Amino acid sequence: MKEEERIRSNDCLGVTEICSCLRKSYFDRKCKKQYTDASLIHITMGKGLHLMFEEVFERMGCETEVSIRFPLRVNDEEVLISGRADAVGDNYIIELKSCSKDLEEPYSSHVMQLNAYLYMFKVKKGYLIYINKSNGRIHVFEISFSPELWREFVERAKKLYLALKNNTVPGTEWNGLCMTCPYKSKCFKDKRQKDNSNAPITSFFNN
Ligand code: SF4
């Protein structure tokens, strides 16, 4: 199988997919990926932000947009974890994010994502840099590698892999991004009709 085909296949999972709501990641794979206006604006702004900072990171001596593949065993099968770190320095990794309010602590999904990169790149320390889109303030959080968080990441990867393989919809993971999620109406409907998280994808969408 060619590299590009492998990345799109269900035995190659993205780091971001694993750290996001697994239900959303599942739907993104099983249906034609959907975008809301809000998510498209978010993606476009994110790309602009990365372009702006790429030069800064390179002047700091970092390599930018560094791809990595990491093999993981799930039962007897090999699953490939695929990721791309924003900037990799001599002994640190930087992930750049945007936010819409000042933050006192980083988002847990971003910490898990950076922690996964620390493991995959064999680096002990990383930085999450947030740019507040509403006032331009920059927040920097230093993150040290956590073995517990890496184990949690691996469990989530296995869960997503098996859900995709067995066509079982993962349960909801209510979070701050639900209101801009393209699948929110399905989740809210499902919530109203009681939890139906193990239903096959076909019956879920035929409701
Ligand atoms: S609405 Fe929330 S729980 Fe439902 S798929 Fe989207 S992010 Fe996940």
py3Dmol code that shows the C-alpha trace and the ligand (Angstrom):
import py3Dmol

protein = """\
ATOM      1  CA  MET A   1       0.000   0.000   0.000  1.00  0.00           C
ATOM      2  CA  LYS A   2       1.311   3.455  -0.910  1.00  0.00           C
ATOM      3  CA  GLU A   3       2.233   5.821   1.979  1.00  0.00           C
ATOM      4  CA  GLU A   4      -0.657   8.240   1.198  1.00  0.00           C
ATOM      5  CA  GLU A   5      -3.212   5.415   1.070  1.00  0.00           C
ATOM      6  CA  ARG A   6      -1.871   4.011   4.328  1.00  0.00           C
ATOM      7  CA  ILE A   7      -2.285   7.367   6.102  1.00  0.00           C
ATOM      8  CA  ARG A   8      -5.962   7.488   5.065  1.00  0.00           C
ATOM      9  CA  SER A   9      -6.592   3.863   6.049  1.00  0.00           C
ATOM     10  CA  ASN A  10      -8.124   2.867   9.383  1.00  0.00           C
ATOM     11  CA  ASP A  11      -4.879   1.298  10.607  1.00  0.00           C
ATOM     12  CA  CYS A  12      -3.114   4.666  10.519  1.00  0.00           C
ATOM     13  CA  LEU A  13      -4.410   7.154  13.081  1.00  0.00           C
ATOM     14  CA  GLY A  14      -3.481  10.805  13.522  1.00  0.00           C
ATOM     15  CA  VAL A  15      -2.229  12.098  16.876  1.00  0.00           C
ATOM     16  CA  THR A  16      -4.824  14.893  16.724  1.00  0.00           C
ATOM     17  CA  GLU A  17      -7.640  12.397  16.055  1.00  0.00           C
ATOM     18  CA  ILE A  18      -6.636  10.388  19.117  1.00  0.00           C
ATOM     19  CA  CYS A  19      -6.506  13.462  21.374  1.00  0.00           C
ATOM     20  CA  SER A  20      -9.804  14.909  20.093  1.00  0.00           C
ATOM     21  CA  CYS A  21     -13.280  13.603  20.932  1.00  0.00           C
ATOM     22  CA  LEU A  22     -13.084  10.005  19.652  1.00  0.00           C
ATOM     23  CA  ARG A  23     -16.678  10.124  18.525  1.00  0.00           C
ATOM     24  CA  LYS A  24     -15.934  13.126  16.288  1.00  0.00           C
ATOM     25  CA  SER A  25     -12.790  11.430  14.942  1.00  0.00           C
ATOM     26  CA  TYR A  26     -14.854   8.336  14.206  1.00  0.00           C
ATOM     27  CA  PHE A  27     -17.513  10.307  12.295  1.00  0.00           C
ATOM     28  CA  ASP A  28     -14.823  12.228  10.398  1.00  0.00           C
ATOM     29  CA  ARG A  29     -13.538   8.886   9.115  1.00  0.00           C
ATOM     30  CA  LYS A  30     -16.810   7.086   8.500  1.00  0.00           C
ATOM     31  CA  CYS A  31     -18.759   9.944   6.907  1.00  0.00           C
ATOM     32  CA  LYS A  32     -17.636  12.565   4.474  1.00  0.00           C
ATOM     33  CA  LYS A  33     -15.775  14.943   6.773  1.00  0.00           C
ATOM     34  CA  GLN A  34     -18.010  17.898   7.597  1.00  0.00           C
ATOM     35  CA  TYR A  35     -17.102  21.450   8.540  1.00  0.00           C
ATOM     36  CA  THR A  36     -19.162  24.183  10.155  1.00  0.00           C
ATOM     37  CA  ASP A  37     -18.509  27.848   9.268  1.00  0.00           C
ATOM     38  CA  ALA A  38     -16.934  28.271  12.701  1.00  0.00           C
ATOM     39  CA  SER A  39     -14.594  25.300  12.222  1.00  0.00           C
ATOM     40  CA  LEU A  40     -13.547  26.532   8.741  1.00  0.00           C
ATOM     41  CA  ILE A  41     -12.705  29.984  10.161  1.00  0.00           C
ATOM     42  CA  HIS A  42     -10.775  28.305  12.964  1.00  0.00           C
ATOM     43  CA  ILE A  43      -8.788  26.164  10.487  1.00  0.00           C
ATOM     44  CA  THR A  44      -8.013  29.143   8.223  1.00  0.00           C
ATOM     45  CA  MET A  45      -6.873  31.301  11.140  1.00  0.00           C
ATOM     46  CA  GLY A  46      -4.777  28.444  12.448  1.00  0.00           C
ATOM     47  CA  LYS A  47      -2.987  28.078   9.107  1.00  0.00           C
ATOM     48  CA  GLY A  48      -2.270  31.832   9.007  1.00  0.00           C
ATOM     49  CA  LEU A  49      -0.906  31.734  12.533  1.00  0.00           C
ATOM     50  CA  HIS A  50       1.407  28.840  11.731  1.00  0.00           C
ATOM     51  CA  LEU A  51       2.725  30.644   8.650  1.00  0.00           C
ATOM     52  CA  MET A  52       3.411  33.758  10.742  1.00  0.00           C
ATOM     53  CA  PHE A  53       5.383  31.827  13.348  1.00  0.00           C
ATOM     54  CA  GLU A  54       7.220  29.443  11.035  1.00  0.00           C
ATOM     55  CA  GLU A  55       9.946  32.004  10.363  1.00  0.00           C
ATOM     56  CA  VAL A  56      10.289  32.796  14.076  1.00  0.00           C
ATOM     57  CA  PHE A  57      10.754  29.121  14.917  1.00  0.00           C
ATOM     58  CA  GLU A  58      13.290  28.675  12.130  1.00  0.00           C
ATOM     59  CA  ARG A  59      15.285  31.668  13.428  1.00  0.00           C
ATOM     60  CA  MET A  60      15.302  29.906  16.805  1.00  0.00           C
ATOM     61  CA  GLY A  61      17.025  26.970  15.071  1.00  0.00           C
ATOM     62  CA  CYS A  62      13.961  24.706  15.001  1.00  0.00           C
ATOM     63  CA  GLU A  63      12.847  22.448  12.211  1.00  0.00           C
ATOM     64  CA  THR A  64       9.203  23.192  11.428  1.00  0.00           C
ATOM     65  CA  GLU A  65       6.253  20.986  10.465  1.00  0.00           C
ATOM     66  CA  VAL A  66       8.125  17.782  11.265  1.00  0.00           C
ATOM     67  CA  SER A  67       6.242  14.575  10.416  1.00  0.00           C
ATOM     68  CA  ILE A  68       6.650  11.369  12.366  1.00  0.00           C
ATOM     69  CA  ARG A  69       5.221   7.826  12.211  1.00  0.00           C
ATOM     70  CA  PHE A  70       5.116   5.563  15.225  1.00  0.00           C
ATOM     71  CA  PRO A  71       4.075   1.864  15.189  1.00  0.00           C
ATOM     72  CA  LEU A  72       1.755   0.609  17.926  1.00  0.00           C
ATOM     73  CA  ARG A  73       0.574  -2.965  18.616  1.00  0.00           C
ATOM     74  CA  VAL A  74      -3.159  -3.472  19.122  1.00  0.00           C
ATOM     75  CA  ASN A  75      -3.753  -7.143  19.910  1.00  0.00           C
ATOM     76  CA  ASP A  76      -1.776  -8.789  17.087  1.00  0.00           C
ATOM     77  CA  GLU A  77      -2.089  -5.949  14.620  1.00  0.00           C
ATOM     78  CA  GLU A  78       0.159  -3.005  13.891  1.00  0.00           C
ATOM     79  CA  VAL A  79      -1.401   0.448  13.937  1.00  0.00           C
ATOM     80  CA  LEU A  80       0.614   3.376  12.679  1.00  0.00           C
ATOM     81  CA  ILE A  81       0.355   6.629  14.605  1.00  0.00           C
ATOM     82  CA  SER A  82       1.006   9.628  12.430  1.00  0.00           C
ATOM     83  CA  GLY A  83       1.752  13.144  13.635  1.00  0.00           C
ATOM     84  CA  ARG A  84       3.337  16.450  12.722  1.00  0.00           C
ATOM     85  CA  ALA A  85       4.963  18.666  15.315  1.00  0.00           C
ATOM     86  CA  ASP A  86       4.920  22.425  14.696  1.00  0.00           C
ATOM     87  CA  ALA A  87       8.555  22.992  15.679  1.00  0.00           C
ATOM     88  CA  VAL A  88      11.302  20.679  16.901  1.00  0.00           C
ATOM     89  CA  GLY A  89      14.420  22.139  18.537  1.00  0.00           C
ATOM     90  CA  ASP A  90      17.519  20.424  19.957  1.00  0.00           C
ATOM     91  CA  ASN A  91      15.807  19.208  23.102  1.00  0.00           C
ATOM     92  CA  TYR A  92      12.300  20.606  22.980  1.00  0.00           C
ATOM     93  CA  ILE A  93       9.119  20.645  20.899  1.00  0.00           C
ATOM     94  CA  ILE A  94       6.732  23.565  20.351  1.00  0.00           C
ATOM     95  CA  GLU A  95       3.046  23.309  19.536  1.00  0.00           C
ATOM     96  CA  LEU A  96       1.311  26.511  18.501  1.00  0.00           C
ATOM     97  CA  LYS A  97      -2.391  26.985  19.255  1.00  0.00           C
ATOM     98  CA  SER A  98      -4.945  29.736  19.141  1.00  0.00           C
ATOM     99  CA  CYS A  99      -7.480  30.499  21.853  1.00  0.00           C
ATOM    100  CA  SER A 100     -10.310  32.974  22.225  1.00  0.00           C
ATOM    101  CA  LYS A 101      -9.756  33.872  25.909  1.00  0.00           C
ATOM    102  CA  ASP A 102      -6.807  34.292  28.250  1.00  0.00           C
ATOM    103  CA  LEU A 103      -5.787  30.935  29.702  1.00  0.00           C
ATOM    104  CA  GLU A 104      -4.489  30.009  33.138  1.00  0.00           C
ATOM    105  CA  GLU A 105      -3.759  26.471  32.048  1.00  0.00           C
ATOM    106  CA  PRO A 106      -3.496  24.664  28.707  1.00  0.00           C
ATOM    107  CA  TYR A 107      -6.285  22.482  27.285  1.00  0.00           C
ATOM    108  CA  SER A 108      -5.897  18.852  28.305  1.00  0.00           C
ATOM    109  CA  SER A 109      -6.212  17.561  24.713  1.00  0.00           C
ATOM    110  CA  HIS A 110      -3.295  19.806  23.674  1.00  0.00           C
ATOM    111  CA  VAL A 111      -1.185  18.586  26.608  1.00  0.00           C
ATOM    112  CA  MET A 112      -1.893  14.986  25.552  1.00  0.00           C
ATOM    113  CA  GLN A 113      -0.956  15.803  21.953  1.00  0.00           C
ATOM    114  CA  LEU A 114       2.336  17.445  22.923  1.00  0.00           C
ATOM    115  CA  ASN A 115       3.075  14.644  25.398  1.00  0.00           C
ATOM    116  CA  ALA A 116       2.628  12.106  22.576  1.00  0.00           C
ATOM    117  CA  TYR A 117       5.124  14.033  20.436  1.00  0.00           C
ATOM    118  CA  LEU A 118       7.588  14.133  23.340  1.00  0.00           C
ATOM    119  CA  TYR A 119       7.440  10.331  23.460  1.00  0.00           C
ATOM    120  CA  MET A 120       7.565   9.802  19.706  1.00  0.00           C
ATOM    121  CA  PHE A 121      10.463  12.256  19.164  1.00  0.00           C
ATOM    122  CA  LYS A 122      12.223  11.105  22.379  1.00  0.00           C
ATOM    123  CA  VAL A 123      12.328  14.614  23.855  1.00  0.00           C
ATOM    124  CA  LYS A 124      11.640  15.384  27.530  1.00  0.00           C
ATOM    125  CA  LYS A 125      10.300  18.958  27.376  1.00  0.00           C
ATOM    126  CA  GLY A 126       7.848  20.893  25.269  1.00  0.00           C
ATOM    127  CA  TYR A 127       6.034  24.205  25.079  1.00  0.00           C
ATOM    128  CA  LEU A 128       2.423  24.948  24.268  1.00  0.00           C
ATOM    129  CA  ILE A 129       2.169  28.476  22.910  1.00  0.00           C
ATOM    130  CA  TYR A 130      -1.314  29.988  22.724  1.00  0.00           C
ATOM    131  CA  ILE A 131      -2.162  33.161  20.825  1.00  0.00           C
ATOM    132  CA  ASN A 132      -5.344  34.810  22.069  1.00  0.00           C
ATOM    133  CA  LYS A 133      -7.211  35.770  18.877  1.00  0.00           C
ATOM    134  CA  SER A 134      -9.244  38.452  20.637  1.00  0.00           C
ATOM    135  CA  ASN A 135      -6.411  40.505  22.187  1.00  0.00           C
ATOM    136  CA  GLY A 136      -3.125  39.138  20.751  1.00  0.00           C
ATOM    137  CA  ARG A 137      -1.806  38.021  24.158  1.00  0.00           C
ATOM    138  CA  ILE A 138       0.600  35.082  24.135  1.00  0.00           C
ATOM    139  CA  HIS A 139       0.510  32.368  26.783  1.00  0.00           C
ATOM    140  CA  VAL A 140       3.357  29.882  27.089  1.00  0.00           C
ATOM    141  CA  PHE A 141       3.124  26.641  29.103  1.00  0.00           C
ATOM    142  CA  GLU A 142       6.086  24.358  29.687  1.00  0.00           C
ATOM    143  CA  ILE A 143       5.148  20.661  29.581  1.00  0.00           C
ATOM    144  CA  SER A 144       7.291  17.798  30.875  1.00  0.00           C
ATOM    145  CA  PHE A 145       6.833  14.257  29.631  1.00  0.00           C
ATOM    146  CA  SER A 146       4.268  12.234  31.583  1.00  0.00           C
ATOM    147  CA  PRO A 147       4.355   8.399  31.215  1.00  0.00           C
ATOM    148  CA  GLU A 148       0.774   8.176  32.597  1.00  0.00           C
ATOM    149  CA  LEU A 149      -0.522  10.528  29.926  1.00  0.00           C
ATOM    150  CA  TRP A 150       1.293   8.543  27.242  1.00  0.00           C
ATOM    151  CA  ARG A 151      -0.427   5.347  28.480  1.00  0.00           C
ATOM    152  CA  GLU A 152      -3.774   7.146  28.345  1.00  0.00           C
ATOM    153  CA  PHE A 153      -2.983   8.207  24.772  1.00  0.00           C
ATOM    154  CA  VAL A 154      -2.170   4.612  23.798  1.00  0.00           C
ATOM    155  CA  GLU A 155      -5.468   3.396  25.297  1.00  0.00           C
ATOM    156  CA  ARG A 156      -7.364   6.040  23.304  1.00  0.00           C
ATOM    157  CA  ALA A 157      -5.558   5.020  20.125  1.00  0.00           C
ATOM    158  CA  LYS A 158      -6.577   1.388  20.689  1.00  0.00           C
ATOM    159  CA  LYS A 159     -10.158   2.432  21.417  1.00  0.00           C
ATOM    160  CA  LEU A 160     -10.417   4.451  18.194  1.00  0.00           C
ATOM    161  CA  TYR A 161      -8.787   1.715  16.130  1.00  0.00           C
ATOM    162  CA  LEU A 162     -11.189  -0.947  17.424  1.00  0.00           C
ATOM    163  CA  ALA A 163     -14.218   1.354  17.028  1.00  0.00           C
ATOM    164  CA  LEU A 164     -13.315   1.945  13.368  1.00  0.00           C
ATOM    165  CA  LYS A 165     -12.618  -1.731  12.774  1.00  0.00           C
ATOM    166  CA  ASN A 166     -15.835  -2.957  14.433  1.00  0.00           C
ATOM    167  CA  ASN A 167     -18.074  -0.085  13.281  1.00  0.00           C
ATOM    168  CA  THR A 168     -19.088   0.861  16.818  1.00  0.00           C
ATOM    169  CA  VAL A 169     -19.644   4.539  17.543  1.00  0.00           C
ATOM    170  CA  PRO A 170     -17.616   5.773  20.535  1.00  0.00           C
ATOM    171  CA  GLY A 171     -19.539   7.511  23.320  1.00  0.00           C
ATOM    172  CA  THR A 172     -19.845  11.266  23.575  1.00  0.00           C
ATOM    173  CA  GLU A 173     -17.013  13.258  25.130  1.00  0.00           C
ATOM    174  CA  TRP A 174     -18.758  16.548  25.919  1.00  0.00           C
ATOM    175  CA  ASN A 175     -16.291  19.403  25.710  1.00  0.00           C
ATOM    176  CA  GLY A 176     -15.972  23.100  24.939  1.00  0.00           C
ATOM    177  CA  LEU A 177     -15.853  22.459  21.183  1.00  0.00           C
ATOM    178  CA  CYS A 178     -19.192  20.609  20.990  1.00  0.00           C
ATOM    179  CA  MET A 179     -21.105  23.758  20.040  1.00  0.00           C
ATOM    180  CA  THR A 180     -19.011  24.183  16.865  1.00  0.00           C
ATOM    181  CA  CYS A 181     -18.867  20.447  16.075  1.00  0.00           C
ATOM    182  CA  PRO A 182     -20.598  19.391  12.826  1.00  0.00           C
ATOM    183  CA  TYR A 183     -22.000  16.294  14.566  1.00  0.00           C
ATOM    184  CA  LYS A 184     -23.554  18.034  17.553  1.00  0.00           C
ATOM    185  CA  SER A 185     -27.156  17.518  16.374  1.00  0.00           C
ATOM    186  CA  LYS A 186     -26.536  13.743  16.220  1.00  0.00           C
ATOM    187  CA  CYS A 187     -25.031  13.780  19.709  1.00  0.00           C
ATOM    188  CA  PHE A 188     -27.796  15.890  21.216  1.00  0.00           C
ATOM    189  CA  LYS A 189     -30.430  13.718  19.534  1.00  0.00           C
ATOM    190  CA  ASP A 190     -28.672  10.644  20.805  1.00  0.00           C
ATOM    191  CA  LYS A 191     -28.476  12.121  24.285  1.00  0.00           C
ATOM    192  CA  ARG A 192     -32.198  12.750  24.223  1.00  0.00           C
ATOM    193  CA  GLN A 193     -32.918   9.208  23.090  1.00  0.00           C
ATOM    194  CA  LYS A 194     -30.689   7.748  25.799  1.00  0.00           C
ATOM    195  CA  ASP A 195     -27.127   6.628  25.260  1.00  0.00           C
ATOM    196  CA  ASN A 196     -26.860   4.536  22.098  1.00  0.00           C
ATOM    197  CA  SER A 197     -23.078   4.526  21.881  1.00  0.00           C
ATOM    198  CA  ASN A 198     -22.593   0.917  20.718  1.00  0.00           C
ATOM    199  CA  ALA A 199     -24.990   1.130  17.786  1.00  0.00           C
ATOM    200  CA  PRO A 200     -23.573   0.319  14.360  1.00  0.00           C
ATOM    201  CA  ILE A 201     -22.904   3.407  12.262  1.00  0.00           C
ATOM    202  CA  THR A 202     -25.646   2.525   9.751  1.00  0.00           C
ATOM    203  CA  SER A 203     -28.422   2.425  12.322  1.00  0.00           C
ATOM    204  CA  PHE A 204     -27.104   5.599  13.955  1.00  0.00           C
ATOM    205  CA  PHE A 205     -27.404   7.605  10.745  1.00  0.00           C
ATOM    206  CA  ASN A 206     -30.680   6.007   9.676  1.00  0.00           C
ATOM    207  CA  ASN A 207     -32.405   7.339  12.776  1.00  0.00           C
TER     208      ASN A 207
END
"""
ligand_1 = """\
8
SF4
S -20.731 17.197 19.602
Fe -19.155 16.923 21.164
S -19.445 14.790 21.868
Fe -20.484 14.993 19.869
S -18.962 14.330 18.362
Fe -18.847 16.555 18.532
S -17.210 16.917 20.031
Fe -17.871 14.779 20.262
"""
view = py3Dmol.view(width=600, height=400)
view.addModel(protein, "pdb")
view.setStyle({"model": 0}, {"cartoon": {"style": "trace"}})
view.addModel(ligand_1, "xyz")
view.setStyle({"model": 1}, {"stick": {}})
view.zoomTo()
view.show()
